Amino acid sequence: MGNFLNILLNIFYFAILVRVLLSWFSVGPSNPFITVIRIVYSITDPILLPIRRMLPRTGMFDFSPVVALILIYFLRIFVGRIF
């Protein structure tokens, strides 16, 4: 059980990192990787959108990925201690 949760948290962690990297580039609908990009967004949106709603607006910077990565870090520690 602990191993499964750890793998799941790792998937979320790396998906968020990929999303952050993708945000630095302009991605149009003609991009050959648009399917992969949509998958990454569909994985990360359920995590990032609630965090984004709770954080105050800070101009053009989105700190929700940073908060999500910190939460995942602490969840991994918590899962590691329980299992």
DSSP file (Angstrom, degrees, kcal/mol; ACC not computed):
  #  RESIDUE AA STRUCTURE BP1 BP2  ACC     N-H-->O    O-->H-N    N-H-->O    O-->H-N    TCO  KAPPA ALPHA  PHI   PSI    X-CA   Y-CA   Z-CA
    1    1 A M     >        0   0    0      0, 0.0     4,-2.2     0, 0.0     5,-0.2   0.000 360.0 360.0 360.0 -46.0    0.0    0.0    0.0
    2    2 A G  H  >  +     0   0    0      1,-0.2     4,-2.2     2,-0.2     5,-0.1   0.872 360.0  52.5 -64.2 -37.9    2.8    2.4    0.9
    3    3 A N  H  > S+     0   0    0      2,-0.2     4,-2.3     1,-0.2    -1,-0.2   0.904 108.9  50.2 -65.5 -41.0    4.7    1.6   -2.3
    4    4 A F  H  > S+     0   0    0      2,-0.2     4,-2.5     1,-0.2    -2,-0.2   0.925 111.6  47.7 -62.5 -45.1    1.6    2.3   -4.4
    5    5 A L  H  X S+     0   0    0     -4,-2.2     4,-2.6     1,-0.2    -1,-0.2   0.886 110.8  52.0 -63.4 -38.9    1.0    5.7   -2.7
    6    6 A N  H  X S+     0   0    0     -4,-2.2     4,-2.1     2,-0.2    -1,-0.2   0.907 110.3  47.9 -64.7 -41.6    4.6    6.6   -3.1
    7    7 A I  H  X S+     0   0    0     -4,-2.3     4,-2.3     2,-0.2    -2,-0.2   0.918 112.0  50.2 -63.9 -43.4    4.5    5.8   -6.8
    8    8 A L  H  X S+     0   0    0     -4,-2.5     4,-2.2     1,-0.2    -2,-0.2   0.910 110.8  48.5 -61.5 -43.5    1.3    7.8   -7.2
    9    9 A L  H  X S+     0   0    0     -4,-2.6     4,-2.5     1,-0.2    -1,-0.2   0.873 109.9  52.7 -65.3 -37.0    2.8   10.8   -5.4
   10   10 A N  H  X S+     0   0    0     -4,-2.1     4,-2.6     2,-0.2     5,-0.2   0.895 107.4  51.8 -64.7 -39.8    5.9   10.5   -7.7
   11   11 A I  H  X S+     0   0    0     -4,-2.3     4,-2.3     2,-0.2    -2,-0.2   0.936 112.2  45.7 -61.3 -46.5    3.7   10.6  -10.8
   12   12 A F  H  X S+     0   0    0     -4,-2.2     4,-2.3     2,-0.2    -2,-0.2   0.912 111.9  52.9 -61.7 -42.3    2.0   13.7   -9.5
   13   13 A Y  H  X S+     0   0    0     -4,-2.5     4,-1.9     1,-0.2    -2,-0.2   0.941 113.9  40.5 -59.3 -50.5    5.3   15.3   -8.6
   14   14 A F  H  X S+     0   0    0     -4,-2.6     4,-2.4     1,-0.2    -1,-0.2   0.837 112.1  56.2 -72.0 -32.1    6.8   14.8  -12.0
   15   15 A A  H  X S+     0   0    0     -4,-2.3     4,-2.3    -5,-0.2    -1,-0.2   0.899 108.3  48.5 -64.6 -39.3    3.6   15.7  -13.8
   16   16 A I  H  X S+     0   0    0     -4,-2.3     4,-2.3     2,-0.2    -2,-0.2   0.906 110.6  50.8 -67.0 -40.8    3.6   19.1  -12.0
   17   17 A L  H  X S+     0   0    0     -4,-1.9     4,-2.2     2,-0.2    -2,-0.2   0.915 110.7  48.9 -61.8 -42.2    7.3   19.6  -12.9
   18   18 A V  H  X S+     0   0    0     -4,-2.4     4,-2.6     1,-0.2    -2,-0.2   0.906 110.0  52.1 -63.3 -41.2    6.5   18.9  -16.6
   19   19 A R  H  X S+     0   0    0     -4,-2.3     4,-1.7     2,-0.2    -2,-0.2   0.904 108.3  50.7 -62.3 -41.1    3.5   21.3  -16.4
   20   20 A V  H  < S+     0   0    0     -4,-2.3     4,-0.5     1,-0.2    -1,-0.2   0.929 111.8  47.4 -62.5 -44.4    5.8   24.0  -15.1
   21   21 A L  H >< S+     0   0    0     -4,-2.2     3,-1.2     1,-0.2     4,-0.3   0.897 110.3  52.5 -63.8 -39.6    8.3   23.4  -17.9
   22   22 A L  H >< S+     0   0    0     -4,-2.6     3,-1.5     1,-0.3    -1,-0.2   0.811  98.8  65.1 -65.8 -29.0    5.5   23.5  -20.5
   23   23 A S  T 3< S+     0   0    0     -4,-1.7    -1,-0.3     1,-0.3    -2,-0.2   0.684  92.8  62.8 -68.8 -15.7    4.3   26.8  -19.1
   24   24 A W  T <  S+     0   0    0     -3,-1.2     2,-0.3    -4,-0.5    -1,-0.3   0.607 101.3  59.7 -82.7 -11.6    7.5   28.4  -20.3
   25   25 A F  S <  S-     0   0    0     -3,-1.5     2,-0.6    -4,-0.3     0, 0.0  -0.863  87.7-114.2-118.1 150.0    6.8   27.6  -23.9
   26   26 A S        -     0   0    0     -2,-0.3     2,-0.6     1,-0.0    -3,-0.1  -0.730  32.4-165.6 -83.0 126.1    4.0   28.6  -26.2
   27   27 A V        -     0   0    0     -2,-0.6    -5,-0.0    -4,-0.1    -2,-0.0  -0.944   5.0-169.0-117.6 113.3    2.0   25.5  -27.1
   28   28 A G    >   -     0   0    0     -2,-0.6     3,-1.6     1,-0.1     6,-0.1  -0.476  38.0-103.4 -96.1 170.3   -0.4   25.9  -30.0
   29   29 A P  T 3  S+     0   0    0      0, 0.0     5,-0.1     0, 0.0    -1,-0.1   0.677 118.7  61.1 -67.3 -16.4   -3.1   23.4  -31.1
   30   30 A S  T 3  S+     0   0    0      3,-0.0    -3,-0.0     4,-0.0     4,-0.0   0.438  74.8 121.7 -89.8   1.8   -0.9   22.3  -34.0
   31   31 A N    X   -     0   0    0     -3,-1.6     3,-1.6     1,-0.1     4,-0.2  -0.436  64.9-137.4 -64.1 132.1    1.8   21.1  -31.7
   32   32 A P  T 3  S+     0   0    0      0, 0.0     3,-0.3     0, 0.0    -1,-0.1   0.698 102.9  54.0 -66.1 -16.8    2.5   17.3  -32.3
   33   33 A F  T 3> S+     0   0    0      1,-0.2     4,-2.4     2,-0.1     3,-0.3   0.177  70.5 114.8-100.2  17.1    2.6   16.8  -28.5
   34   34 A I  H <> S+     0   0    0     -3,-1.6     4,-2.4     1,-0.2    -1,-0.2   0.830  74.0  55.3 -60.6 -32.7   -0.8   18.3  -27.7
   35   35 A T  H  > S+     0   0    0     -3,-0.3     4,-1.9     2,-0.2    -1,-0.2   0.923 109.8  45.6 -65.5 -43.8   -2.2   15.0  -26.6
   36   36 A V  H  > S+     0   0    0     -3,-0.3     4,-2.4     2,-0.2    -2,-0.2   0.898 112.1  52.4 -64.8 -40.4    0.6   14.5  -24.0
   37   37 A I  H  X S+     0   0    0     -4,-2.4     4,-2.4     1,-0.2    -2,-0.2   0.912 108.7  49.6 -63.2 -42.9    0.2   18.1  -22.9
   38   38 A R  H  X S+     0   0    0     -4,-2.4     4,-2.4     2,-0.2    -1,-0.2   0.880 109.7  51.8 -64.4 -37.4   -3.6   17.6  -22.4
   39   39 A I  H  X S+     0   0    0     -4,-1.9     4,-1.8     2,-0.2    -2,-0.2   0.926 109.5  49.5 -63.7 -44.2   -2.9   14.5  -20.3
   40   40 A V  H  X S+     0   0    0     -4,-2.4     4,-2.2     1,-0.2    -2,-0.2   0.918 112.9  47.2 -60.9 -43.7   -0.4   16.4  -18.1
   41   41 A Y  H  X S+     0   0    0     -4,-2.4     4,-2.5     1,-0.2    -1,-0.2   0.884 110.2  52.1 -66.6 -37.9   -3.0   19.1  -17.6
   42   42 A S  H  < S+     0   0    0     -4,-2.4    -1,-0.2     1,-0.2    -2,-0.2   0.813 112.4  46.7 -69.6 -27.5   -5.8   16.6  -16.8
   43   43 A I  H  < S+     0   0    0     -4,-1.8     4,-0.3    -5,-0.2    -2,-0.2   0.886 120.4  36.8 -76.2 -40.1   -3.5   14.9  -14.2
   44   44 A T  H >X S+     0   0    0     -4,-2.2     4,-2.8    -5,-0.2     3,-1.0   0.735  98.2  76.5 -90.4 -23.1   -2.4   18.2  -12.5
   45   45 A D  H 3X S+     0   0    0     -4,-2.5     4,-2.5     1,-0.2    -1,-0.2   0.899  90.6  55.8 -57.8 -43.4   -5.6   20.3  -12.7
   46   46 A P  H 34 S+     0   0    0      0, 0.0    -1,-0.2     0, 0.0    -2,-0.1   0.779 116.7  38.3 -61.9 -22.2   -7.4   18.5   -9.9
   47   47 A I  H <> S+     0   0    0     -3,-1.0     4,-0.9    -4,-0.3    -2,-0.2   0.873 121.6  40.2 -89.6 -44.9   -4.4   19.3   -7.6
   48   48 A L  H  X S+     0   0    0     -4,-2.8     4,-2.9     1,-0.2     5,-0.2   0.850 104.1  63.2 -80.2 -35.2   -3.5   22.8   -8.8
   49   49 A L  H  X S+     0   0    0     -4,-2.5     4,-1.9    -5,-0.3    -1,-0.2   0.914 104.5  45.7 -62.2 -45.5   -6.9   24.4   -9.2
   50   50 A P  H  > S+     0   0    0      0, 0.0     4,-1.3     0, 0.0    -1,-0.2   0.899 115.4  48.2 -63.6 -36.9   -8.0   24.2   -5.6
   51   51 A I  H  X S+     0   0    0     -4,-0.9     4,-1.6     1,-0.2     3,-0.3   0.916 109.4  53.1 -66.5 -41.9   -4.6   25.4   -4.4
   52   52 A R  H  < S+     0   0    0     -4,-2.9    -1,-0.2     1,-0.2    -3,-0.2   0.856 106.7  52.8 -61.9 -36.0   -4.8   28.3   -7.0
   53   53 A R  H  < S+     0   0    0     -4,-1.9    -1,-0.2     1,-0.2    -2,-0.2   0.824 110.3  47.9 -69.2 -30.4   -8.2   29.3   -5.6
   54   54 A M  H  < S+     0   0    0     -4,-1.3    -2,-0.2    -3,-0.3    -1,-0.2   0.767  98.0  81.6 -82.2 -25.9   -6.9   29.5   -2.1
   55   55 A L  S  < S-     0   0    0     -4,-1.6     2,-0.1    -5,-0.1     3,-0.1  -0.536  85.3-113.5 -81.8 145.1   -3.8   31.5   -2.9
   56   56 A P        -     0   0    0      0, 0.0     2,-0.2     0, 0.0    -1,-0.1  -0.407  41.9 -91.7 -71.5 154.5   -4.0   35.3   -3.3
   57   57 A R        -     0   0    0      1,-0.1     3,-0.1    -2,-0.1     5,-0.1  -0.449  39.3-175.4 -67.0 135.3   -3.3   36.7   -6.7
   58   58 A T  B >   -A   61   0A   0      3,-0.5     3,-1.4     1,-0.4     2,-0.2  -0.341  45.8 -98.5-129.5  51.7    0.4   37.6   -7.2
   59   59 A G  T 3  S-     0   0    0      1,-0.2    -1,-0.4     3,-0.0     0, 0.0  -0.503  89.9 -19.7  71.5-132.8    0.4   39.2  -10.6
   60   60 A M  T 3  S+     0   0    0     -2,-0.2     2,-0.4    -3,-0.1    -1,-0.2   0.379 112.2 101.4 -93.6   5.2    1.5   36.9  -13.4
   61   61 A F  B <   -A   58   0A   0     -3,-1.4     2,-0.6     2,-0.0    -3,-0.5  -0.754  56.7-156.1 -93.4 135.6    3.2   34.4  -11.1
   62   62 A D        +     0   0    0     -2,-0.4     4,-0.3     1,-0.1    -5,-0.1  -0.933  14.0 176.9-111.7 110.0    1.4   31.2  -10.2
   63   63 A F     >  +     0   0    0     -2,-0.6     4,-2.2     1,-0.2     5,-0.2   0.414  56.4  98.0 -92.6   1.9    2.7   29.7   -7.0
   64   64 A S  H  > S+     0   0    0      1,-0.2     4,-2.6     2,-0.2    -1,-0.2   0.868  81.1  52.8 -61.8 -36.9    0.2   26.8   -6.9
   65   65 A P  H  > S+     0   0    0      0, 0.0     4,-2.6     0, 0.0    -1,-0.2   0.900 109.1  50.3 -64.0 -36.5    2.8   24.3   -8.4
   66   66 A V  H  > S+     0   0    0     -4,-0.3     4,-2.1     2,-0.2    -2,-0.2   0.938 112.6  45.7 -64.6 -45.5    5.3   25.3   -5.7
   67   67 A V  H  X S+     0   0    0     -4,-2.2     4,-2.5     1,-0.2    -1,-0.2   0.907 113.2  50.7 -63.3 -41.8    2.7   24.8   -2.9
   68   68 A A  H  X S+     0   0    0     -4,-2.6     4,-2.6     1,-0.2    -2,-0.2   0.908 109.5  49.8 -63.8 -42.0    1.6   21.5   -4.5
   69   69 A L  H  X S+     0   0    0     -4,-2.6     4,-2.1     2,-0.2    -1,-0.2   0.883 111.0  49.7 -65.1 -37.3    5.2   20.2   -4.7
   70   70 A I  H  X S+     0   0    0     -4,-2.1     4,-2.2     2,-0.2    -2,-0.2   0.921 111.5  48.8 -65.9 -43.2    5.8   21.1   -1.0
   71   71 A L  H  X S+     0   0    0     -4,-2.5     4,-2.4     1,-0.2    -2,-0.2   0.909 111.1  49.8 -62.5 -42.0    2.6   19.3   -0.1
   72   72 A I  H  X S+     0   0    0     -4,-2.6     4,-2.4     2,-0.2    -1,-0.2   0.894 107.9  55.0 -63.8 -39.0    3.6   16.2   -2.0
   73   73 A Y  H  X S+     0   0    0     -4,-2.1     4,-1.7     1,-0.2    -2,-0.2   0.938 111.4  43.1 -58.4 -48.0    7.0   16.3   -0.3
   74   74 A F  H  X S+     0   0    0     -4,-2.2     4,-2.5     1,-0.2    -1,-0.2   0.861 111.6  54.3 -69.6 -34.1    5.4   16.2    3.1
   75   75 A L  H  X S+     0   0    0     -4,-2.4     4,-3.0     2,-0.2     5,-0.2   0.889 106.3  52.7 -64.6 -37.9    2.9   13.6    2.0
   76   76 A R  H  X S+     0   0    0     -4,-2.4     4,-2.2     2,-0.2    -2,-0.2   0.899 110.4  47.4 -64.2 -39.6    5.8   11.4    0.9
   77   77 A I  H  X S+     0   0    0     -4,-1.7     4,-1.7     2,-0.2    -2,-0.2   0.934 113.3  48.7 -64.2 -45.1    7.4   11.8    4.3
   78   78 A F  H  X S+     0   0    0     -4,-2.5     4,-1.8     1,-0.2    -2,-0.2   0.918 112.9  46.5 -61.3 -45.9    4.1   11.0    6.0
   79   79 A V  H  X S+     0   0    0     -4,-3.0     4,-2.6     1,-0.2    -1,-0.2   0.887 110.2  54.8 -64.4 -39.1    3.5    7.9    3.8
   80   80 A G  H  < S+     0   0    0     -4,-2.2    -1,-0.2    -5,-0.2    -2,-0.2   0.839 110.2  45.6 -64.1 -33.1    7.1    6.7    4.4
   81   81 A R  H  < S+     0   0    0     -4,-1.7    -1,-0.2     2,-0.2    -2,-0.2   0.817 115.4  45.6 -80.1 -31.1    6.7    6.9    8.2
   82   82 A I  H  <        0   0    0     -4,-1.8    -2,-0.2    -5,-0.2    -3,-0.2   0.911 360.0 360.0 -78.2 -43.2    3.3    5.1    8.2
   83   83 A F     <        0   0    0     -4,-2.6    -2,-0.2    -5,-0.2    -3,-0.2   0.432 360.0 360.0-104.2 360.0    4.2    2.3    5.8
